[in-house]
């Protein structure tokens, strides 16, 4: 084992071409190995091996050791497992960026939707019945004004692009994001500044097998992937009390509005 380690290339078992071109530590495969100056180099693909053999001096160390990329972490787990809390603490401790994937998607379409979308947010909007109904006598007085306001709102509505529609469908109905949409979001975290030189912890991605395959196909390898496993009872105990509190508050507001409406109707009758 010591002999093998001694004769491995500057990038050890990682592909030197992926490191040089994409600044990513991509594990090489023994079937794509090549020997140069009595050292063995491993490559992620046969194409990268061929690139190396055409001009090996471009990919090996010279006066100084080859610089390794910063830490990139994928943090996974069920909703309510505590990913965001852990990710923030790790990011602060290590001095890397914290990227919350679903929150990032929300921010991409928020300028047009004006509010966050998704089952959780829709549920709150539907149940948040804090507006007091208007009695029929007053409704007639305001009907014309309300119609004009609705027409103005419809005019102000902005059409979403195909990419924004795909993001909205993902947040609303959990539909898979097309590769074209992921191409405009994910690779930048590995390849562009300031993420490229600082590193990051990616909270909540990849979420599906297709997204994991996308990372592999693009050569975007995290250095660490952590899955937080939590019992369902723990998640229920963490998420249920605040939701119950919000529900009680909404119910209280509904009762207050009903009481006000009843008093207003009585006043109108008098």
C-alpha positions, -999 to 999 in steps of 0.1 A, spaced: 0 0 0 28 24 8 45 16 -25 13 24 -44 8 57 -25 43 67 -32 39 64 -69 5 80 -73 2 113 -91 0 148 -76 -38 146 -72 -37 111 -56 -69 92 -66 -87 123 -79 -89 132 -116 -63 159 -124 -82 171 -155 -115 177 -135 -94 195 -108 -77 218 -133 -107 226 -155 -136 225 -131 -118 229 -97 -136 197 -85 -122 167 -67 -137 140 -89 -126 104 -79 -108 87 -108 -113 51 -119 -87 24 -122 -99 15 -157 -90 51 -168 -55 52 -154 -24 64 -171 13 65 -162 34 97 -165 70 102 -151 67 69 -131 35 81 -114 1 67 -118 -29 91 -124 -65 82 -123 -92 99 -144 -129 102 -142 -135 95 -179 -114 81 -209 -118 116 -225 -101 132 -196 -73 106 -198 -68 114 -234 -67 152 -227 -40 145 -200 -19 124 -223 -19 151 -250 -5 177 -227 4 163 -193 25 192 -181 -7 214 -180 -22 191 -153 7 183 -130 24 202 -102 55 222 -110 70 246 -84 41 244 -59 17 217 -49 -17 218 -67 -42 238 -48 -72 218 -35 -107 233 -38 -126 245 -7 -151 224 12 -184 216 -5 -211 198 15 -245 185 6 -268 183 36 -299 161 32 -328 150 53 -366 150 57 -385 183 62 -382 192 98 -351 172 104 -331 203 113 -311 207 81 -312 245 81 -303 249 117 -273 226 114 -263 242 81 -262 277 95 -240 266 124 -216 247 102 -214 276 77 -206 300 105 -180 278 120 -162 269 88 -166 303 71 -184 289 40 -216 299 23 -250 284 34 -273 278 4 -309 267 12 -320 253 -21 -358 257 -19 -355 292 -4 -332 300 -33 -358 288 -58 -384 310 -40 -362 340 -44 -358 334 -81 -396 338 -88 -405 361 -58 -402 393 -79 -430 381 -101 -452 361 -77 -449 387 -50 -453 360 -24 -439 325 -16 -456 296 -32 -460 260 -21 -485 237 -3 -474 251 31 -479 288 21 -511 281 2 -525 264 33 -518 294 54 -534 318 29 -565 297 26 -570 294 64 -559 329 72 -595 343 72 -587 374 91 -608 398 68 -643 405 81 -671 398 56 -689 430 44 -727 431 49 -748 432 18 -758 468 22 -721 479 23 -711 454 -4 -733 472 -29 -716 505 -22 -681 490 -27 -688 466 -56 -678 490 -83 -646 499 -65 -637 463 -59 -642 454 -96 -619 483 -107 -593 471 -82 -594 435 -95 -590 447 -131 -560 468 -121 -544 437 -104 -550 416 -135 -532 441 -156 -503 442 -132 -499 404 -133 -466 394 -150 -463 363 -171 -437 338 -159 -410 325 -182 -408 287 -190 -380 284 -164 -400 303 -138 -430 281 -145 -409 250 -140 -396 264 -107 -431 272 -95 -444 237 -105 -415 222 -85 -424 242 -54 -461 237 -57 -464 201 -69 -429 187 -64 -424 183 -102 -389 175 -112 -368 205 -124 -356 201 -160 -318 198 -166 -320 232 -185 -332 249 -153 -306 232 -131 -279 242 -156 -286 279 -148 -285 274 -111 -263 246 -97 -230 247 -117 -224 283 -107 -219 272 -70 -190 250 -81 -175 271 -109 -181 308 -102 -170 332 -75 -174 338 -47 -185 302 -41 -156 287 -61 -129 299 -38 -149 299 -5 -170 267 -5 -205 261 7 -230 238 24 -259 231 2 -290 225 23 -317 203 7 -301 193 -26 -300 168 -42 -336 158 -33 -342 130 -59 -323 103 -77 -324 124 -109 -309 154 -92 -281 132 -78 -275 118 -113 -274 153 -127 -245 162 -103 -226 131 -113 -231 137 -150 -219 173 -147 -189 163 -126 -201 183 -96 -189 162 -67 -195 173 -31 -166 165 -7 -191 154 19 -228 143 18 -245 142 51 -280 127 57 -298 136 89 -319 107 100 -347 117 124 -376 97 138 -411 107 126 -422 112 162 -393 138 167 -403 157 135 -440 157 146 -430 170 180 -410 198 164 -434 209 136 -468 203 151 -468 227 181 -461 259 161 -486 249 134 -512 242 161 -505 276 176 -510 294 142 -542 274 137 -555 285 171 -546 321 164 -565 320 131 -595 304 148 -595 331 174 -594 359 147 -623 342 129 -644 342 161 -636 378 167 -646 388 131 -678 368 134 -686 387 166 -678 421 150 -699 412 120 -729 402 142 -726 436 161 -724 455 128 -754 438 113 -774 446 145 -763 482 143 -774 484 106 -808 470 115 -812 496 143 
